[in-house]
Amino acid sequence: MTTVDAHKETLGFQTEVKQVLDLMIHSLYSNKEIFLREIISNASDAAEKLRFEALSDDGLYEGDAELKIWIDLDANARTLTIRDNGIGMSREEVIENIGTIAKSGTQQFFKNLTGDKAKDSLLIGQFGVGFYSTFIVADKVTLRTRRAGLEASHGVCWESEGDGQFTIENIERPQRGTEIVLHLRADEDEFLQDYRLRSVVKKYSDHITLPIILPKITEDEESKEKVIEDEVVNSATALWTRTKAEISDEQYTEFYKHVAHDFEEPLTHIHNKVEGTQEYTVLLFIPKRAPFDLWDRTNRRGVKLYVRRVFIMDDNEQLMPPYLRFVRGIIDSSDLPLNVSREILQHNKQIDAIRAGTVKKVLSALEGLAKNEPEKYETFWQEFGKVMKEGVIDDHANRERIAKLLRFSTTHDDNSKPLVSLEDYVSRMKEGQDKIYYITAESFAAAKNSPHLEIFRKKGIEVILLSDQVDEWLVTHLNEFDGKTLQSVTKGQLDLGEMESEEDKQEVEKASTELKPLIERLQTALVEKVKEVRLTYRLTNSPACLVADEHGMDASLERLLKAAGQNLGAGSKPILEVNPHHPLIVALKAEADETQFADWAYILFDQALLSEGGQLDDPASFVTRLNAMLVKQATA
């Protein structure tokens, strides 16, 4: 950092900002004109923030409550200026909001860049760096601003040529708000054309509720002199107040891009006006792609609250539950007071009713996608499925509806894409099957290849394959569906009910008698490791597997809790089940040497642990025992 004087500094951008600027300057965007949309959108946000803060301090208006956005061009100087009389920024806010990218997921963003300009431009849009889009068309950007309520001597000037650094200095600025001057590149003459700017504003920003003013040159009829008049070039009415018939798909899309700061079109939208004891309008959107900070449950929601078209607050957690945090849009109430605060909203019955009604609208929209546009729903599920699963845990009132929207991978086709609904599963249940079987594991491969599935594959019984971390919590809250109990295939004694043949039962009883001495020896050898050793018919190819007690904790959940520093399952021992028909188990009956028998018992246990994705307590001992057995067999 180089200090020029007491008020002017030359500072370097964050590394991430330098990378973004480099992408911008090399024309990453395929559609350059969207820079104007981004700057106008920011100006609109600044006006909304002023309106909100002025509710408790109308002195912030400084005698000028008529909020507007102006666009001026100077062809001779090759400058395009966008200014507003919104909230403005202090010096600290300029450095924080312009000189840095204060976003979670920054590193993930750059990791996802592919080098494909078309794809990367979408990532840039999702990341929300609209201000930097100015460098697509400008080789220098000057920003002048003063925060509402500060003296005129507290203005700030920020300037950069997009070369990795910027200057910032204090200036005198009588008017509040922000002015951005773009010094256009030599090949960007199109944005010095009045008609071009008007067409861009109409295309992208017609929905902005503030007047967007461009100067219009006319000729005085009497004097024949040229006169410059201000002309409003947008509709300047809240989009959501219009009827659906008045709004085109393109207008919905542009409004979404404004409120979501996304460059892609939404997957679908919901526009409803509710009348009756309460009156409110919702205009909500479901994005096509997940934002980078989706997995942060503490992150603010993406729904803005308006009261009678006046912006009140954004990202309010009272308007949308955590599992729907990906929804973007607005809710405009006709009944709430204009000075409503976050604290009041926490205990407000009207807000509770609005939230309940809005959640139902979102779920209805998703049900419509699932039924009528399955390809779109598949896109939605790939992006937001893990978050939707949280709804089963968070939203007891809508648990059944959410459960119908869930999609899973199953042994029906062993596809890693989760395309099977619980209704699909139930419709394919075998005759006599009264449970919905599932397995949880730490990866899809571990679930798909688990030895616990062997008998189910043999009998053609479908099993749901769960490998997301949230699935462990999902199954603790989703106990049944359509009257069918959900049952883990890794817990308790296997009971297939009517699907067990009499021949199977007799075979197990016979084996239990013949192998009772072997089971007792294994139990003695592994007394420190297992709660019990017993025979099973759930295995057809593997010699052994580990199961949890019927009321115990799944091994995968226990490992997940342990990784999170919670040893709630510590001290519990698994049950070792052995396959009486496996050659290794048959051979163990003849092993007379108790030391070697114990080694085999430990190898059997460790193999069962590894096959379900567990970690050995003592890998070296396992290798030593295994090598000793291999040497013995090789030299026999």
Secondary structure, DSSP 8 states (H G I E B T S, - for coil): -EE-SSS-EEEE--HHHHHHHHHHHTT--S-TTHHHHHHHHHHHHHHHHHHHHHTT-GGGGTT-----EEEEEETTTTEEEEEE-SS---HHHHHHHHS----TTHHHHHHH--S-HHHHHHHHHHHT-GGGGGGGTEEEEEEEEE-TTS-GGGEEEEEE-SSSEEEEEEE--SS-EEEEEEEE-TT-GGGG-HHHHHHHHHHHSTT-SS-EEEEEEEE-TTT--EEEEEEE-S--S-GGGS-GGG--HHHHHHHHHHHH--SS--SEEEEEEE-SSS-EEEEEEE-SS--TTTT-TTS--EEEEEETTEEEESS-TTTS-GGGTT-EEEEEESSS-TT--HHHHTT-HHHHHHHHHHHHHHHHHHHHHHHH-HHHHHHHHHHHHHHHHHHHHH-GGGHHHHHHH--BEETTT--SS--B-HHHHHHT--TT--EEEEEE-SSHHHHHT-GGGHHHHHHT--EEEE-SHHHHHHHHH--EETTEEEEETTBSS---GGGS-HHHHHHHHHHHHHTHHHHHHHHHHTTTT-SEEEE-SS-SS-SEEEEB-TTS--HHHHHHHHHTT--TTTT---EEEE-TTSHHHHHHTT---HHHHHHHHHHHHHHHHHHTT---S-HHHHHHHHHHHHHHHHH-
